[in-house]
Amino acid sequence: EDKIGCVGADAKSMKECIMGVNLSSSIWNELRQNELEFIEKTHNRNDLVTAWDRAIEINLHKVKDIRASDDKEKEMRKMKHGLLTTKITEALGPCPEGERFYALKHPHVEDAVKRGIYA
């Protein structure tokens, strides 16, 4: 429909789309051009740089105010995130839920642990 790329309702239709693109240089070229145009519209570098500049500028002033303040606790409460107020401590014990989640997200690490590479 939008001719940006292959989308399949199921594995078979996805395979058919991919095979059709692979067999036709005109379809491949059309999709490629449409994909590049889509990326240019949705991933505008100038918009991204402007947003990051603004976020850094706003929060840099807050950090400087906190560091210069005599009442750091009061100033830290102004921050919307907990990056400056969170105290990171050593783990008090094993966390089975966290370990299971990490293993699901990074199975190669779980495999390395089981093989004794990480102790």
N, C-alpha and C positions, 0 to 999 in steps of 0.2 A: 504493500500500500504506500508507505512513505519512501520506499526504496532507499533506505539507509543501510540495511544489512539483512541477513537471513534471520528469520524468526520462525520457529516451528511450534505448532500446537502439540506435537509429539515428536519422538525421535525420528520416525519415518519422514514426516514432512520437513523436518530440519535437514535431514540427510539429502532429500530431494532438492531443497533450495541450494545447499552447498554444492551438490553435484552440478546443478544447472549453472551456477555462477562459474564453476571450474571449467565447464565446457564452452562457455561463451565469453569471448574477450570483450564484446560490447556491453554485456550485462556487468561484467567485472569492472570495467572502466566507469560505467555509470554509478555503480554502488560506491566505488572508491571516491569519485568526485563528490557524491552526496555526503559520504562520511566525513570527508575533509571539510566541507562547508558546515556540516553539523557541529564538528569540533570547534571550528572558528567562531560559530555563533554562541556555543554553550561554554566555551573555555577561554574567554577573553582575558588575555594576559594583563592588559591595562586595568581592567576591573579588579582582577586578583591583587595586583600590586597596590592599587588604591585602598582596597579593603585591609590588606596587611599593614600598610603604612598607618592607616587610621587606628587600627587595633594596637599597634606598637606604641604609637604616640600617646594615646589615651592612657594605656597601662604603664608606660614608662614614667609619666608624671606621677601616677599613683605610687609606684615603687619608690621614686625619689622622695615623695612626701612622707612615706612610711619610714624610710631610712633617716630622714631629717627630723622626724617627730620625737618629742620627749615621751609621748604616750603611744608607743608602738602598737599595743593591743587595740586601742581605740581605732587607730588608723588602719590596721589590718582588717578590721571588720568591714571596711568600705570595699574591699575586694570581693567580687562576685564569685570567684573560684577560690579554691583552697591551696593554691600553689605556694603561697608564702606563709600560710598558717598551718599547713599539714605537717605534723611531726612524723617522720618515717622512722620506725623502730625495727629492730630485729624481730623475726617471727618468734612467737612464744611457743609454737608447736606446729606439728604437721597440719596441713589443710587439705584433706582428701578431695573436697569439692574442687578446689583450685588446681590440684594436681591432675584430676580427671579432665577438667576443662583444658588445661595446658596440653595434656596428652592428645586430646581430640584435635586441638588447633595445630599442634606441632608433632605429628606421629613419628617423624624421624628422630626427634629428641627422645621420645619415649623408647624407641627401638635402641638408641645408643645407650640409654640408662640400663635397659634390660641386658644389653651385651657387655655391660661393665665399663663402657667408655667414660661415662660420667658417674662419679660415685657420690 
